[in-house]
Amino acid sequence: MTEPVERCHDVLKRLQALHPKVIDLSLGRMQALLDKLDNPERSLPPVVHVAGTNGKGSLVAYLKSIFQASGYKAHTYISPHLVRFNERIVLGGNQITDDALAAVLERVETANAGAPITFFEITTAAAFVAFSQYPADVLLLEVGLGGRLDATNVIPPPLLTAITPISLDHQYYLGDTLAAIAGEKAGIIKEGCTAIVGPQPPEALSVIDLRAASVGATALACGREWTAGACPEGLKYQDAIGTLLLPKPGLFGAHQIANAGTAVACALQLRKRFQKITAVSLAQGLRKVEHPARMQRLITGPLVDLLPDTCELWLDGGHNPGAGEALAETLKEWRDRPLFLIVGMIDSKDPRGFLSPLQPFAKTIRTVTIPDEANSVAGDRLAAIAQDVGFADAASVDAVSEGLREIADRALGARVLICGSLYLAGRVLAENRCPPPIS
């Protein structure tokens, strides 16, 4: 009998061939398949639906940690995965097993009967089947791309929606202005629902407010109905009810204050239903959060061993201009040591927009073509862009390990940051033999 891991691999490979496009935004194919599956999307636990350009994964991680600290079981759905597909579907705190994953993938493949459907759509349908079969108190559901026509948006009105910071990304699919992109993201806001809105550019917030008003929803926005900022204790959160002083979030980086604040705003709104959420469990959830490849320091492993003991190796999956600006805010605090960058990116992104905010903080950058990724920007092209935006020492290398070996000769006491893509981050975690945690 075929092993579960091999069954998963084989069916995932077949599912990737069902549609000529990786992305083809539409709800029709998804709804038709769900009808054949007896509509599992109608049997989900209460849903928190999360859209946005940057910070979606961090918000889901914070909320998952808060729910767990409060004694609740949370399902989570995220994309993409870093090392194993199972990371996308977490059932009550644990990644779906290979047996369970193989079973739901084969079920949706059979129901679909070879009809054209994108990989994300059919695997999202599989996730809905899994979530409907396993009891939990809440489902934290991350949008794949956009919102309005995303495969996750077939769900009935959720318990809560959340929209993290919006910036330019995926313009080919979502529009080339912040207002257009915000319109797509705001498409998850449904009648009668409350939307927690993270920090936004004014033009994006205006569109979100219009969408909420048009469907009879309530938008609670950062800087208006609530605020979150750094303070000596860690995080200061304020709204109409009062002020909370909470510990510093467990995820590193200046931008995590806003992500954690958005999680607190969501949790407080949800407390009407989940009454075991307290100030104590909020604090514990913020402290104990885990989210690989988001300003993650790699402590041990083969890649770490390539650098002198005095060096630090960091990994981040940010990949668009907004993420570059967020990273730059963190790098302002890193001027105590030299900084070296190793960067790989996908060709649907904006390398110039991502790299420009980082240029003032590092003279040396090494670029790579992401291994086994057909849509990677070629390393030499990325190096040319880096030179053009002002990096004094920019060159392409064949692999992350080669870049680290080259840097090691002059990196005593330095920090090395690998960044530019979640796909690159996944390859790095696998090569360094430190895959994401099971739960």
Order of alpha helices (4+ residues) and beta strands (2+ residues): alpha-alpha-beta-alpha-beta-beta-beta-alpha-alpha-beta-beta-alpha-alpha-beta-alpha-beta-beta-beta-beta-alpha-alpha-beta-beta-alpha-beta-alpha-beta-alpha-beta-alpha-beta-alpha
